[in-house]
Amino acid sequence: MKEKQVEPKKLNWWTRKRTSSKILFIVGVFFLLIFLALFIVLMDARRFLGNELGDMLYGEGQAGGWEMLGQKIVSDVPSWILTFIIIFVAIFISFVGSFITHLFDYGTKRVKTVASLIRSLLKYVVIIAAVCFILVVWGVDVASVVAGVGVITLIIGLGCQNLIQDVVSGLFIVFDDYFAAGETVIIDGFRGTIVEVGLKSTKVQDYGGNIKSITNSSINTVVNMSRLNSIAKVVLSISYNEDIERVEALIIKECEELKKKIPNIIEGPWYKGIDSVGNSSINLLVLCFTKEDNRFQVTRDLNREFYLLFKKNDIQIPFNQITVNPQDEQKRQKANKEEIDLANDVQDSLRGIKNSNEVKTRKKFNKMIKESYEKTRSDFDE
């Protein structure tokens, strides 16, 4: 009988939390309860704190906080209605704008990038406009507020130079068309696919699913690998014992069929000849063109097909070889006394040891060189 598999126990939302998250949650709930208690006490102060403190908070003749809140809501009904209308219109505009820009996600990569940028810009514009209209509805002089905020904005702008640089750099990235959403790039050594191009940062996802957010102003170098087709190459090693012409013919015939077997190949593959002559193998080069996203997979597919080709046709793929030379046991000619003396005198001279035989040694050495030169010349003349 098959044993019943025990299903893993499903964890609820509280069990999945870490200890630190549980503590923060409990502290947050505690302060929330205190705030609600204080709010209820203040709204009904006459009951909890007495009429004297109630008169200080609400004024004489006022029943309590709840009555004041009700009168305020009733008197400001038009303002509340306009506020909800403004919020609704802002949400509607954001939804329509997001829906329209998402329609362009099916266009070219450049169109996707511009749509992503417009979507990010529209979100900020709608929020700022909605806040300004709500302030006007509640009687706030927005013009004076903007004038007062202008000085603060200038001060904040000086402290937010990096943010301004990020926004300007993001605009230049889009308009100069450095890269677009969906393209494979290498940004400062990080390789991945562009997920989103925003006003402040660019998100890049590598092949492991990791997403890196890079501020636009910090992008120094970009290598866009998706604009043109990439080269996929394989190096095939064969033994020195193989007939190179036979192997080349088999590879050329196989290249004509590989494009049908590997659909991701755009052009090729082509046999390019002997790439190098190694210690234990002859290395042959095969190239083809493919998209950058498919380059590694195409390389793996080519290696597989050529391995099967070599195995089928009994072509030897060599292992690394090490040649160990045995000890030379042959007897070699020894130096005579004159040669030993000459060699020792020369060594003494090189070491700076001066003796009475130094001049004699130099003459012997020069004489030997002269005799060797004359002998070589006479042999050449003959």
Secondary structure, DSSP 8 states (H G I E B T S, - for coil): ------------TTTTS-HHHHHHHHHHHHHHHHHHHHHHHHHTHHHHH-HHHHHHHH-TT---HHHHHHHHHHHTHHHHHHHHHHHHHHHHHHHHHHHHHHHGGGS-HHHHHHHHHHHHHHHHHHHHHHHHHHHHHTT--HHHHHHHHHHHHHHHHHHTHHHHHHHHHHHHHHHTTS--TT-EEEETTEEEEEEEE-SSEEEEE-TTS-EEEEEGGG---EEE-SSS-EEEEEEEEE-TTS-HHHHHHHHHHHHHHHHHH-TTEEEEEEEEEEEEE-SS-EEEEEEEEE-GGGHHHHHHHHHHHHHHHHHHTT---------------S------HHHHHHHHHHHHHHTT---TTHHHHHHHHHHHHHHHHHHHHHHHH-
